[in-house]
Amino acid sequence: MKMLSQRGIRWPYQTMTLTSIKQGWRVLSGAGRFVICSLFGLYLTVIIVNSSKLNSLLMLSNIPVFGLMLLQYLHSRGHPQFDSASLTEELRLDNGQICIGPFVFPDTVRKLVIGRKDIQGPGFLQLAWNGGEQWLFPLEEIPAVRHFFRQHAPQIELIHE
């Protein structure tokens, strides 16, 4: 996965923020929260029970690793990607505003990144700011999506990745 594009636009999931972690915690189900808290509690219990042994120091040093893995998981849940079977079917113009499914583009959008995730695809469309929304769609729809934005939103610059 690319971490930084040639034009300096960051991919989602790259920059972990407190907002994305909080959002990831909010979207977890009650059972998911229970499992995460139980695993962390079990891990701490094992460390406390084995506190007199030497390998408890090794386990204690792994707490930050466990915490970072948990934070990364919550972060990735906080910025979902919208996977679409057909983006051209979901793209529409509604009262002069561009919409993809339920998402309405803000009037402040001036740039979009369009391209392919890797050589085989899928194609992607992303708002050109850090942590911006991203839509994945079949690779062969890229020309149709470009045409839609050229026709209905010429003020938006399409950056080809």
Backbone as JSON, one array per atom type, in Angstrom:
{
  "sequence": "MKMLSQRGIRWPYQTMTLTSIKQGWRVLSGAGRFVICSLFGLYLTVIIVNSSKLNSLLMLSNIPVFGLMLLQYLHSRGHPQFDSASLTEELRLDNGQICIGPFVFPDTVRKLVIGRKDIQGPGFLQLAWNGGEQWLFPLEEIPAVRHFFRQHAPQIELIHE",
  "N": [[0.83, -1.17, 0.0], [0.55, 2.19, -0.84], [2.02, 4.83, 0.93], [2.32, 7.57, 0.74], [1.37, 9.73, -1.74], [2.57, 10.87, -4.99], [2.0, 13.54, -5.14], [1.83, 14.4, -2.58], [-0.48, 13.77, -1.19], [-2.17, 12.27, 1.38], [-2.94, 8.88, 2.13], [-5.92, 7.24, 3.31], [-6.04, 5.96, 6.64], [-3.43, 6.43, 7.23], [-2.6, 8.56, 8.91], [-2.94, 8.57, 12.27], [-5.37, 9.76, 14.38], [-6.81, 11.3, 17.31], [-9.49, 11.73, 16.96], [-10.19, 9.87, 14.95], [-9.72, 7.51, 16.33], [-11.57, 7.68, 18.43], [-13.92, 7.65, 16.91], [-13.7, 5.09, 15.82], [-14.03, 3.57, 18.16], [-16.66, 4.22, 18.74], [-18.07, 3.04, 16.62], [-17.79, 0.37, 17.1], [-19.42, -2.63, 18.08], [-21.34, -3.51, 21.03], [-20.56, -6.05, 21.87], [-18.06, -6.23, 20.64], [-16.63, -4.23, 21.99], [-16.68, -5.34, 24.54], [-15.16, -7.69, 24.13], [-12.63, -6.62, 23.46], [-11.99, -5.16, 25.81], [-12.03, -7.3, 27.64], [-9.93, -8.94, 26.68], [-7.73, -7.23, 27.05], [-7.87, -6.89, 29.81], [-7.47, -9.55, 30.66], [-4.87, -9.95, 29.73], [-3.46, -8.09, 31.35], [-4.0, -9.24, 33.84], [-2.62, -11.69, 33.68], [-0.02, -10.7, 33.61], [0.17, -9.51, 36.16], [-0.23, -11.74, 37.85], [2.02, -13.25, 37.24], [4.02, -11.62, 38.17], [6.27, -11.98, 39.73], [8.06, -13.38, 38.27], [10.68, -13.55, 35.8], [9.94, -13.43, 33.07], [7.68, -11.89, 33.17], [8.45, -9.28, 33.02], [9.14, -9.09, 30.35], [6.62, -9.49, 29.21], [5.35, -7.27, 30.28], [6.67, -5.25, 28.95], [5.52, -5.52, 26.51], [3.07, -4.31, 26.59], [2.81, -1.62, 25.51], [3.01, -2.28, 22.78], [0.78, -3.93, 22.4], [-1.17, -2.02, 23.01], [-0.75, -0.11, 20.94], [-1.41, -1.67, 18.72], [-4.12, -2.06, 19.22], [-5.02, 0.62, 19.14], [-4.46, 1.19, 16.43], [-6.2, -0.56, 15.18], [-8.7, 0.47, 16.05], [-8.5, 2.98, 14.87], [-8.5, 2.32, 12.12], [-11.08, 1.34, 11.93], [-12.45, 3.66, 12.3], [-12.29, 5.17, 9.99], [-13.86, 4.26, 7.52], [-13.79, 2.65, 4.28], [-15.68, 3.12, 1.38], [-17.01, 0.68, -0.38], [-17.98, 0.02, -3.58], [-20.17, -1.57, -5.83], [-20.77, -0.49, -8.25], [-19.82, 2.56, -9.04], [-20.69, 4.49, -10.82], [-23.42, 4.15, -10.87], [-24.16, 5.12, -8.42], [-23.33, 7.75, -8.38], [-24.59, 10.99, -8.55], [-26.37, 14.03, -9.35], [-27.76, 16.31, -7.22], [-29.89, 18.81, -6.64], [-27.93, 20.6, -7.54], [-25.71, 19.74, -6.15], [-23.1, 17.37, -5.83], [-23.49, 13.93, -5.28], [-22.7, 10.83, -3.77], [-24.16, 7.97, -3.32], [-25.44, 8.13, -0.07], [-23.74, 10.16, 0.68], [-23.03, 13.57, 0.56], [-21.28, 15.87, -1.32], [-19.29, 18.42, 0.07], [-19.49, 22.0, -0.49], [-16.98, 23.07, -0.52], [-15.18, 21.41, -1.75], [-12.51, 21.11, -3.88], [-10.64, 19.56, -5.08], [-10.13, 16.24, -6.21], [-8.91, 12.94, -5.9], [-8.22, 10.48, -8.21], [-7.85, 7.17, -9.35], [-6.06, 4.04, -9.48], [-5.99, 1.46, -7.05], [-4.04, -0.57, -7.01], [-2.12, -2.41, -9.46], [-3.96, -4.29, -10.59], [-6.31, -3.19, -9.82], [-8.76, -2.32, -7.34], [-10.43, 0.6, -8.75], [-10.24, 3.93, -7.37], [-11.72, 6.72, -5.72], [-11.07, 9.66, -4.1], [-11.48, 12.13, -1.6], [-9.45, 14.96, -1.55], [-7.9, 15.41, 0.93], [-6.31, 14.92, 4.08], [-7.2, 11.89, 5.48], [-9.55, 11.87, 4.09], [-12.76, 10.94, 2.69], [-13.11, 7.84, 0.94], [-13.81, 6.03, -1.99], [-14.14, 2.84, -3.35], [-14.18, 1.15, -6.44], [-15.12, -0.67, -9.48], [-12.41, -1.03, -11.77], [-12.74, -0.49, -14.51], [-14.59, 1.57, -14.63], [-13.42, 4.03, -14.34], [-12.99, 5.94, -16.56], [-15.69, 6.75, -17.0], [-16.38, 7.9, -14.53], [-14.57, 10.04, -14.44], [-15.55, 11.5, -16.65], [-18.11, 12.2, -15.69], [-17.47, 14.01, -13.61], [-16.11, 15.99, -15.07], [-18.17, 16.93, -16.65], [-20.3, 17.68, -14.86], [-19.09, 19.0, -12.72], [-16.95, 21.03, -13.33], [-15.32, 22.74, -11.89], [-13.99, 21.27, -10.01], [-10.88, 19.91, -9.52], [-9.39, 17.11, -10.93], [-7.13, 14.88, -9.75], [-4.9, 12.71, -11.07], [-3.87, 9.61, -10.11]],
  "CA": [[0.0, 0.0, 0.0], [1.3, 3.44, -0.87], [1.81, 5.64, 2.12], [2.23, 8.96, 0.36], [1.36, 9.82, -3.19], [3.58, 11.76, -5.56], [1.6, 14.92, -4.95], [1.77, 14.7, -1.16], [-1.8, 13.53, -0.63], [-2.08, 11.1, 2.25], [-3.96, 7.85, 2.02], [-6.61, 7.0, 4.57], [-5.43, 5.06, 7.6], [-2.02, 6.73, 7.46], [-2.42, 9.44, 10.06], [-3.81, 8.22, 13.37], [-5.76, 10.92, 15.18], [-7.7, 11.0, 18.42], [-10.85, 11.71, 16.41], [-10.42, 8.6, 14.25], [-9.76, 6.45, 17.35], [-12.87, 7.8, 19.09], [-14.93, 7.2, 15.95], [-13.57, 3.64, 15.76], [-14.63, 3.01, 19.37], [-18.1, 4.41, 18.64], [-18.7, 2.13, 15.65], [-17.72, -1.01, 17.59], [-20.62, -3.12, 18.76], [-21.16, -3.76, 22.45], [-19.79, -7.29, 22.01], [-16.68, -5.92, 20.26], [-16.03, -3.5, 23.1], [-16.5, -6.3, 25.63], [-14.04, -8.57, 23.78], [-11.39, -5.85, 23.56], [-11.73, -4.9, 27.24], [-11.73, -8.59, 28.29], [-8.57, -9.36, 26.29], [-6.76, -6.37, 27.71], [-7.91, -7.24, 31.23], [-6.84, -10.86, 30.81], [-3.44, -9.74, 29.54], [-2.94, -7.45, 32.55], [-4.09, -10.22, 34.92], [-1.5, -12.62, 33.52], [1.2, -9.98, 34.01], [0.16, -9.34, 37.62], [-0.06, -13.04, 38.48], [3.4, -13.67, 37.01], [4.89, -10.47, 38.4], [7.52, -12.35, 40.4], [8.94, -14.09, 37.33], [11.45, -12.71, 34.88], [9.26, -13.21, 31.8], [6.63, -10.89, 33.32], [9.02, -8.02, 32.51], [8.99, -9.13, 28.9], [5.2, -9.28, 28.92], [5.05, -5.88, 30.63], [7.2, -4.39, 27.89], [4.67, -5.67, 25.33], [1.83, -3.55, 26.74], [2.7, -0.57, 24.49], [2.77, -2.89, 21.47], [-0.63, -4.32, 22.41], [-1.94, -0.78, 22.95], [-0.65, 0.46, 19.6], [-2.2, -2.51, 17.81], [-5.52, -1.75, 19.5], [-5.29, 1.96, 18.61], [-4.47, 1.12, 14.97], [-7.46, -1.22, 14.81], [-9.78, 1.43, 16.23], [-8.31, 4.02, 13.85], [-8.95, 1.82, 10.82], [-12.54, 1.25, 11.98], [-12.98, 5.02, 12.32], [-12.27, 5.71, 8.63], [-14.19, 3.18, 6.59], [-13.79, 2.89, 2.85], [-16.95, 2.76, 0.82], [-16.78, -0.22, -1.5], [-19.16, 0.1, -4.41], [-20.2, -2.47, -6.98], [-20.77, 0.39, -9.41], [-19.84, 3.96, -8.6], [-21.45, 5.29, -11.77], [-24.83, 4.07, -10.5], [-24.38, 5.88, -7.18], [-23.02, 9.16, -8.62], [-25.75, 11.74, -9.04], [-26.41, 15.46, -9.08], [-28.99, 16.55, -6.47], [-29.99, 20.24, -6.35], [-26.65, 21.24, -7.83], [-24.62, 19.17, -5.36], [-22.73, 16.01, -6.22], [-23.74, 12.94, -4.23], [-22.37, 9.42, -4.0], [-25.0, 7.29, -2.34], [-25.95, 9.11, 0.9], [-22.73, 11.19, 0.95], [-23.16, 14.8, -0.23], [-20.01, 16.58, -1.36], [-19.34, 19.82, 0.54], [-19.21, 23.0, -1.52], [-15.58, 23.45, -0.44], [-14.34, 20.44, -2.46], [-11.88, 21.66, -5.08], [-9.77, 18.54, -5.66], [-10.4, 14.82, -5.97], [-7.88, 12.04, -6.4], [-8.8, 9.33, -8.88], [-6.81, 6.28, -9.85], [-6.22, 2.63, -9.13], [-5.35, 1.08, -5.79], [-2.83, -1.24, -7.44], [-2.14, -2.68, -10.9], [-5.18, -4.99, -10.98], [-7.49, -2.46, -9.36], [-9.88, -1.56, -7.89], [-10.27, 2.04, -8.89], [-10.64, 4.65, -6.17], [-11.99, 8.15, -5.76], [-10.82, 10.11, -2.73], [-11.41, 13.55, -1.32], [-8.02, 15.26, -1.48], [-7.36, 15.91, 2.18], [-5.9, 13.82, 4.96], [-8.32, 11.17, 6.09], [-10.75, 12.11, 3.32], [-13.55, 9.78, 2.3], [-12.59, 7.13, -0.22], [-14.72, 5.06, -2.58], [-13.52, 1.84, -4.22], [-15.13, 0.75, -7.47], [-14.45, -1.41, -10.55], [-11.4, -0.27, -12.5], [-13.2, -0.08, -15.84], [-15.48, 2.72, -14.52], [-12.65, 5.27, -14.17], [-13.32, 6.95, -17.56], [-17.06, 7.26, -16.8], [-16.36, 8.77, -13.36], [-13.89, 11.28, -14.89], [-16.49, 12.22, -17.52], [-19.16, 12.76, -14.84], [-16.96, 15.2, -12.92], [-15.83, 17.04, -16.06], [-19.44, 17.45, -17.14], [-21.15, 18.27, -13.83], [-18.33, 19.79, -11.74], [-15.66, 21.41, -13.93], [-14.52, 23.49, -10.92], [-13.23, 20.32, -9.2], [-9.69, 19.41, -10.19], [-9.16, 15.67, -10.76], [-5.72, 14.53, -9.7], [-4.78, 11.31, -11.49], [-2.85, 8.93, -9.33]],
  "C": [[0.88, 1.24, 0.0], [1.01, 4.22, 0.39], [1.64, 7.12, 1.76], [2.28, 9.04, -1.15], [2.42, 10.8, -3.67], [3.25, 13.22, -5.3], [1.44, 15.29, -3.48], [0.41, 14.5, -0.53], [-1.75, 12.24, 0.15], [-3.24, 10.15, 2.0], [-4.68, 7.71, 3.34], [-5.84, 5.97, 5.39], [-3.97, 5.4, 7.86], [-1.84, 7.53, 8.74], [-3.43, 9.09, 11.14], [-4.1, 9.48, 14.18], [-6.69, 10.47, 16.31], [-9.14, 10.9, 17.93], [-11.14, 10.38, 15.74], [-10.5, 7.43, 15.24], [-11.1, 6.48, 18.08], [-13.99, 7.3, 18.18], [-14.9, 5.68, 15.82], [-14.18, 2.96, 16.98], [-16.15, 3.1, 19.3], [-18.76, 3.42, 17.69], [-18.59, 0.67, 16.08], [-19.04, -1.39, 18.25], [-20.32, -3.31, 20.24], [-20.33, -5.01, 22.7], [-18.33, -7.05, 21.66], [-15.94, -5.17, 21.36], [-15.74, -4.44, 24.27], [-15.3, -7.2, 25.37], [-12.72, -7.84, 23.94], [-11.03, -5.6, 25.03], [-11.36, -6.19, 27.97], [-10.32, -9.06, 27.95], [-7.51, -8.53, 26.99], [-6.7, -6.68, 29.21], [-7.24, -8.57, 31.52], [-5.33, -10.75, 30.69], [-2.82, -9.11, 30.79], [-2.97, -8.41, 33.75], [-2.93, -11.21, 34.87], [-0.2, -11.95, 33.94], [1.28, -9.85, 35.52], [0.4, -10.66, 38.33], [1.39, -13.51, 38.36], [4.4, -12.57, 37.35], [6.21, -10.83, 39.08], [8.51, -13.03, 39.44], [9.59, -13.11, 36.36], [10.68, -12.43, 33.58], [8.08, -12.24, 31.94], [7.13, -9.52, 32.86], [8.92, -7.95, 30.99], [7.54, -8.87, 28.51], [4.8, -7.83, 29.22], [5.54, -4.92, 29.55], [6.36, -4.49, 26.61], [3.36, -4.9, 25.45], [1.75, -2.41, 25.73], [2.44, -1.13, 23.1], [1.31, -3.29, 21.34], [-1.52, -3.08, 22.29], [-1.91, -0.14, 21.58], [-1.44, -0.35, 18.58], [-3.7, -2.22, 17.99], [-5.89, -0.38, 18.93], [-5.35, 1.95, 17.08], [-5.75, 0.46, 14.47], [-8.63, -0.25, 14.93], [-9.71, 2.54, 15.2], [-8.83, 3.55, 12.5], [-10.46, 1.65, 10.78], [-13.18, 2.64, 11.9], [-13.02, 5.68, 10.97], [-12.59, 4.61, 7.64], [-14.03, 3.6, 5.14], [-15.14, 2.42, 2.33], [-16.69, 1.94, -0.44], [-18.06, -0.3, -2.31], [-19.06, -0.88, -5.57], [-20.16, -1.65, -8.27], [-20.91, 1.83, -8.94], [-20.68, 4.81, -9.54], [-22.95, 5.24, -11.48], [-25.14, 4.91, -9.27], [-24.08, 7.37, -7.34], [-24.26, 9.86, -9.14], [-25.59, 13.22, -8.69], [-27.76, 15.73, -8.43], [-29.01, 18.01, -6.03], [-28.65, 20.95, -6.52], [-25.48, 20.72, -7.01], [-24.38, 17.73, -5.79], [-22.91, 15.09, -5.03], [-23.25, 11.58, -4.71], [-23.11, 8.66, -2.92], [-25.55, 8.34, -1.39], [-24.99, 10.28, 1.16], [-22.93, 12.37, 0.0], [-21.84, 15.54, -0.16], [-20.18, 17.99, -0.82], [-19.01, 20.78, -0.6], [-17.74, 23.38, -1.57], [-14.66, 22.5, -1.2], [-13.83, 21.08, -3.75], [-11.0, 20.63, -5.78], [-10.25, 17.15, -5.27], [-9.26, 14.02, -6.55], [-8.59, 10.84, -7.0], [-7.68, 8.47, -9.42], [-7.12, 4.84, -9.5], [-5.42, 2.31, -7.89], [-4.04, 0.34, -6.05], [-3.01, -1.62, -8.9], [-3.44, -3.34, -11.36], [-6.44, -4.23, -10.58], [-7.74, -2.77, -7.91], [-9.53, -0.09, -8.09], [-10.68, 2.7, -7.58], [-10.88, 6.11, -6.5], [-11.87, 8.62, -4.32], [-10.86, 11.62, -2.66], [-9.95, 13.89, -1.0], [-7.64, 16.0, -0.21], [-7.12, 14.72, 3.09], [-7.11, 13.19, 5.61], [-9.62, 11.39, 5.35], [-11.47, 10.82, 2.96], [-12.97, 9.14, 1.05], [-13.62, 6.1, -0.68], [-13.93, 4.14, -3.49], [-14.58, 1.36, -5.2], [-14.39, 0.0, -8.57], [-13.56, -0.51, -11.41], [-11.9, 0.27, -13.84], [-14.15, 1.12, -15.81], [-14.74, 4.06, -14.4], [-12.97, 6.3, -15.26], [-14.72, 7.56, -17.38], [-17.12, 8.21, -15.61], [-15.68, 10.1, -13.71], [-14.84, 12.14, -15.72], [-17.58, 12.89, -16.7], [-18.67, 14.05, -14.17], [-16.61, 16.31, -13.89], [-17.12, 17.72, -16.51], [-20.2, 18.22, -16.07], [-20.4, 19.13, -12.82], [-16.97, 20.17, -12.33], [-14.76, 22.19, -12.98], [-13.67, 22.57, -10.05], [-12.08, 19.77, -10.04], [-9.54, 17.92, -9.88], [-7.67, 15.41, -10.83], [-5.61, 13.05, -9.99], [-3.61, 10.67, -10.8], [-2.39, 7.68, -10.06]]
}
